[in-house]
């Protein structure tokens, strides 16, 4: 992973150090706090592995059936 330099005011750095979990690096703490802050601002987001919503409404229940039909077509 490429390193990026971010300059933090002394007061923010002190807050980060105060919120560091045991065994956690400073960089990991900053990343965790940024992630938590973004989640708080954005609200819940759909995980990337959830489909686009296209397809039959009963796809979750009948996925095996539809996959079997696709396999049989080939």
N, C-alpha and C positions, 0 to 999 in steps of 0.2 A: 504494500500500500504506500502510495506517495505521501511524503510528509508535507504538512501545510503549517504555516506559521500564523498564529493569531495572537495579537497583542491584547491583553486584558488589563483593565485598570487594576491597581493594587487591591481595591476594595472587592472587586469581583473575584480576583484570584484568591483572596482570603476566604470568601464565601465558598468557592469551589473546594478549597483545601478542607474547610469545615465539613463539607458534605461528602467527602471521599469515604467510601466504604472500606472496611478492612481488607487489605491485600489488593486494592484497586489502584491502578496507576492514575496519575493526574490526567493524562489524555483520555483514559477510559471514563473517568469521572466527567470530564467536559463533554464527551460524546453522549454519555447517559443523560446528563442534564439537558443537553440540546434536544435529544430525542424526546424526553419527557415533556419539555416545554412545547415542542412542535405538536405533540399529540394533544396536549391540553388546549392549544389554540385551534387546531384543525378539527378536533373531535374524532370520533371513531372513523377509521377508514377500512374499506374492504381489503382483505389480504389479496395479494397479487395472484394467488393460486385459484381464487374464485372465478368462475367463468363469467363471460360477458353478459349472460342472461339470454343468449340466443339459444334456440332449440325448443324442444317440447317442454311444457310446464311440468310434466311428471318425470323429467330426466333424472332427478335425484333418486327416485323410487325405482325406476325401470332402466337404470343405466346398463345393467348387465344384458337386459333384453335387447337394447338398441345396439350395444357392442357386438352381441352375437349375430344380429341381423347384418351388421356391416361386414363381419368376418365371413358370413355365409355368402355374401355377394361377391367376394373375391375369389 
